[in-house]
Amino acid sequence: MKRTLLLLALILAACSRETPQQQAAARLQKAEAAMTECKQRLGLGDMPTPDTVVLADPATKGAEMTPETAALLRLKIQCRLELDELLGARRGATR
């Protein structure tokens, strides 16, 4: 019985194979949806998605904190997992 189930699972897995490009596109789509959901949950849906998770930007060092930079920091901190996955998915999709 166990062998039959294992064989059936292996056959199903072999039949539903995606190409690496399809897997990367699916990962990217899922990551983008998760990031959009996180931004909406925070009320920051209109904010552009950051290109990095770096919190201390040397270009703005010493500058006064604005509502935009505060919102960006909040987004990077509270959506960190989603942002990490999105940036990784973007890197994987460009290979």
LINPEGI-V740188 format. One record per run of one state. SS is the DSSP state (a for helix, b for strand, c for the rest). FROM is the first residue (numbers start at 1). TO is the last residue. If there is no record, write none. Layout:
ss=SS from=FROM to=TO
ss=SS from=FROM to=TO
This chain:
ss=c from=1 to=1
ss=a from=2 to=15
ss=c from=16 to=19
ss=a from=20 to=42
ss=c from=43 to=57
ss=a from=58 to=60
ss=c from=61 to=66
ss=a from=67 to=78
ss=c from=79 to=79
ss=a from=80 to=93
ss=c from=94 to=95
